[in-house]
């Protein structure tokens, strides 16, 4: 028996409101990257900023 694979919509384990996700998705698409990569990049930028402020 052959199982038919269905394409699942993108999902995230983060609870992000749809409106916010749409903004992130548009920005990620503009930068030609995934939403996950965009979030990681932004988090890394904030971490660097805060580490410099605390130093």
Backbone bond lengths (Angstrom), bond angles and torsions (degrees), N, CA, C in turn:
res aa  C-N    CA-C-N  psi(-1)  N-CA   C-N-CA  omega(-1)  CA-C   N-CA-C  phi
1 X - - - 1.443 - - 1.532 109.14 -
2 X 1.309 117.36 129.89 1.456 122.62 -179.51 1.521 109.16 -97.43
3 X 1.337 114.52 125.68 1.463 119.07 178.10 1.521 109.39 -87.43
4 X 1.301 115.21 135.33 1.460 120.43 177.86 1.523 108.40 -87.24
5 X 1.331 115.48 122.85 1.460 119.65 179.38 1.519 109.08 -82.85
6 X 1.309 114.75 130.62 1.461 119.34 177.16 1.515 108.33 -104.19
7 X 1.307 115.38 141.76 1.458 120.23 179.74 1.525 108.48 -81.47
8 X 1.327 115.37 121.17 1.454 120.85 179.85 1.524 109.78 -87.51
9 X 1.316 116.91 146.47 1.464 119.47 177.00 1.526 109.72 -68.37
10 X 1.332 117.30 153.42 1.465 119.22 178.23 1.522 110.34 -58.21
11 X 1.316 115.85 143.57 1.460 119.21 179.02 1.521 109.56 -139.89
12 X 1.286 115.41 163.68 1.452 121.89 177.32 1.517 108.26 -139.39
13 X 1.322 116.09 152.37 1.460 118.78 177.91 1.526 110.86 -84.02
14 X 1.318 117.42 -7.60 1.461 121.15 176.73 1.515 109.72 -81.95
15 X 1.308 115.23 145.27 1.462 119.90 177.82 1.531 108.01 -91.44
16 X 1.319 115.31 87.55 1.462 121.63 -178.15 1.524 107.83 -108.74
17 X 1.322 117.60 127.76 1.469 119.29 176.98 1.535 110.54 -58.47
18 X 1.318 116.56 146.92 1.461 121.67 -177.44 1.523 112.60 -54.00
19 X 1.327 116.86 -42.36 1.463 120.34 -177.88 1.528 110.46 -62.32
20 X 1.321 115.72 -41.81 1.463 120.83 179.14 1.519 110.45 -66.75
21 X 1.330 116.60 -43.18 1.458 120.16 179.97 1.522 110.87 -61.54
22 X 1.331 117.12 -39.79 1.463 120.22 179.65 1.525 110.97 -61.88
23 X 1.333 117.36 -39.72 1.467 121.20 177.23 1.528 109.87 -64.10
24 X 1.329 116.08 -46.34 1.461 120.43 178.72 1.524 111.19 -62.23
25 X 1.335 116.48 -41.18 1.457 120.97 -179.72 1.526 111.16 -62.38
26 X 1.329 117.07 -43.88 1.468 120.74 179.60 1.522 111.19 -63.42
27 X 1.333 116.58 -42.20 1.471 120.21 179.10 1.527 110.72 -66.87
28 X 1.325 117.07 -42.07 1.465 120.70 178.29 1.527 110.52 -63.02
29 X 1.306 116.79 -41.21 1.463 120.74 178.93 1.529 110.19 -64.00
30 X 1.343 116.42 -40.58 1.463 121.02 178.81 1.532 110.78 -61.35
31 X 1.338 115.69 -37.34 1.470 121.08 -179.99 1.527 112.74 -87.66
32 X 1.335 116.24 -0.39 1.470 122.72 -178.79 1.535 111.46 57.55
33 X 1.329 114.51 52.42 1.457 121.07 177.48 1.525 109.23 -145.21
34 X 1.305 116.21 170.53 1.465 119.85 178.50 1.526 110.00 -82.11
35 X 1.314 115.63 162.14 1.463 120.48 177.00 1.531 109.24 -62.73
36 X 1.309 117.48 -39.21 1.467 120.62 178.45 1.520 111.17 -60.71
37 X 1.331 116.72 -45.01 1.468 120.71 178.75 1.526 110.72 -63.82
38 X 1.323 116.82 -39.67 1.466 121.07 177.87 1.529 110.50 -61.71
39 X 1.325 116.84 -47.02 1.464 120.76 179.61 1.527 111.32 -62.09
40 X 1.330 117.15 -42.77 1.461 120.26 178.98 1.523 111.24 -63.38
41 X 1.330 116.50 -42.08 1.463 121.08 179.02 1.529 110.91 -62.12
42 X 1.322 116.25 -45.13 1.465 120.20 179.95 1.529 111.42 -66.28
43 X 1.326 117.21 -39.96 1.468 120.64 178.05 1.526 110.73 -64.22
44 X 1.317 116.34 -40.49 1.460 120.16 178.96 1.528 110.47 -64.38
45 X 1.321 117.39 -41.61 1.467 121.32 177.80 1.528 110.80 -60.73
46 X 1.332 116.07 -43.58 1.468 120.03 178.41 1.528 111.54 -65.04
47 X 1.321 117.03 -40.54 1.463 120.78 179.89 1.527 110.48 -62.19
48 X 1.322 117.19 -42.51 1.465 121.31 178.17 1.523 109.80 -64.19
49 X 1.327 116.41 -44.35 1.468 121.36 179.98 1.527 110.67 -59.31
50 X 1.342 116.59 -47.33 1.461 120.32 -177.65 1.525 112.02 -70.91
51 X 1.324 117.36 -33.58 1.466 119.04 179.11 1.526 110.46 -68.56
52 X 1.332 117.53 -34.87 1.468 121.17 177.11 1.524 110.34 -70.64
53 X 1.321 117.25 -37.11 1.466 121.55 -179.73 1.525 110.85 -67.77
54 X 1.318 116.94 -33.92 1.457 121.12 -178.50 1.518 113.26 -84.07
55 X 1.321 117.60 -13.15 1.475 121.31 -177.14 1.508 112.85 -79.94
